[in-house]
Amino acid sequence: MHAIIFYYTLSGTTKMVAEAIVKELNCEIEAIVDTQKRTGAIGFIRSGYQALKERITTLEPLKSDPATFELVLIGTPVWAGRISVPARTFIVQNKEKLKEVAFFFTSGGKGNEQKIFPAMEQLCGKKPRATLGVTSAECKKELYLEKVKDLTKAIKS
Ligand SMILES: Cc1cc2nc3c(=O)[nH]c(=O)nc-3n(C[C@H](O)[C@H](O)[C@H](O)COP(=O)(O)O)c2cc1C
């Protein structure tokens, strides 16, 4: 299956999970690159506020065309219980180009599945083929690797 991951990361966790998925799925990968500064306390507060208000941002142009892939996996960190602003922007700007989709997120705490996946599904207008949610704690202990295997199994089945 011709697949690609588009992911956004601020501090590297979602990137790490995206790269683990690439190893299992042998697909392409591209980072969603934001143009806004989001580091430091002010960046953190602004990002949380913008996510809560479901704002969009200005992204760097994509290198790959999502329309040329059978499956697009979209990865985001959770911000203020929402999809991150750059990942939301990617979906809003590309949803017409998406054939099949799969979603994953990383989060500081537990219990974001019921909010993030339905929100991503609604934004894309498509049911995901598979989903994966992992916490930072699972990432530190490499517990996410089993979950990555489950995701790729679900995609291939
Ligand atoms: C602005 C901001 C808001 C966040 N809000 C939440 C939240 O509401 N719930 C949560 O579980 N984690 C929250 N986090 C933690 C991130 O989701 C978590 O650390 C994630 O793994 C970071 O991914 P990244 O390293 O790819 O940027 C927030 C982080 C940031 C920067």
The ligand as an SDF file (V2000), in Angstrom:
LIG
                    3D

 31 33  0  0  0  0  0  0  0  0999 V2000
    0.7190   23.7060   24.2780 C   0  0  0  0  0  0  0  0  0  0  0  0
    0.6370   22.3070   24.8300 C   0  0  0  0  0  0  0  0  0  0  0  0
   -0.5500   21.8360   25.3570 C   0  0  0  0  0  0  0  0  0  0  0  0
   -0.6520   20.5120   25.8250 C   0  0  0  0  0  0  0  0  0  0  0  0
   -1.8570   20.0650   26.2800 N   0  0  0  0  0  0  0  0  0  0  0  0
   -1.9830   18.7670   26.6530 C   0  0  0  0  0  0  0  0  0  0  0  0
   -3.2560   18.2540   27.0590 C   0  0  0  0  0  0  0  0  0  0  0  0
   -4.2750   18.9490   27.0780 O   0  0  0  0  0  0  0  0  0  0  0  0
   -3.3300   16.9490   27.4350 N   0  0  0  0  0  0  0  0  0  0  0  0
   -2.2450   16.1240   27.4150 C   0  0  0  0  0  0  0  0  0  0  0  0
   -2.3720   14.9460   27.7500 O   0  0  0  0  0  0  0  0  0  0  0  0
   -1.0170   16.5810   27.0240 N   0  0  0  0  0  0  0  0  0  0  0  0
   -0.8660   17.8740   26.6420 C   0  0  0  0  0  0  0  0  0  0  0  0
    0.3580   18.3440   26.2390 N   0  0  0  0  0  0  0  0  0  0  0  0
    1.4930   17.4260   26.2270 C   0  0  0  0  0  0  0  0  0  0  0  0
    1.7860   16.8920   24.8230 C   0  0  0  0  0  0  0  0  0  0  0  0
    0.6090   16.3890   24.2070 O   0  0  0  0  0  0  0  0  0  0  0  0
    2.8020   15.7430   24.8870 C   0  0  0  0  0  0  0  0  0  0  0  0
    3.9460   16.1030   25.6070 O   0  0  0  0  0  0  0  0  0  0  0  0
    3.1750   15.2890   23.4850 C   0  0  0  0  0  0  0  0  0  0  0  0
    3.7340   13.9960   23.5340 O   0  0  0  0  0  0  0  0  0  0  0  0
    4.1750   16.2280   22.8270 C   0  0  0  0  0  0  0  0  0  0  0  0
    4.4420   15.7960   21.5280 O   0  0  0  0  0  0  0  0  0  0  0  0
    5.6640   16.3760   20.6720 P   0  0  0  0  0  0  0  0  0  0  0  0
    6.9030   16.0890   21.4830 O   0  0  0  0  0  0  0  0  0  0  0  0
    5.6140   15.6060   19.4170 O   0  0  0  0  0  0  0  0  0  0  0  0
    5.4680   17.8400   20.5010 O   0  0  0  0  0  0  0  0  0  0  0  0
    0.4770   19.6550   25.7890 C   0  0  0  0  0  0  0  0  0  0  0  0
    1.6900   20.1530   25.2810 C   0  0  0  0  0  0  0  0  0  0  0  0
    1.7740   21.4440   24.7870 C   0  0  0  0  0  0  0  0  0  0  0  0
    3.0760   21.9480   24.2020 C   0  0  0  0  0  0  0  0  0  0  0  0
  1  2  1  0
  2  3  1  0
  2 30  2  0
  3  4  2  0
  4  5  1  0
  4 28  1  0
  5  6  2  0
  6  7  1  0
  6 13  1  0
  7  8  2  0
  7  9  1  0
  9 10  1  0
 10 11  2  0
 10 12  1  0
 12 13  2  0
 13 14  1  0
 14 15  1  0
 14 28  1  0
 15 16  1  0
 16 17  1  0
 16 18  1  0
 18 19  1  0
 18 20  1  0
 20 21  1  0
 20 22  1  0
 22 23  1  0
 23 24  1  0
 24 25  2  0
 24 26  1  0
 24 27  1  0
 28 29  2  0
 29 30  1  0
 30 31  1  0
M  END
$$$$
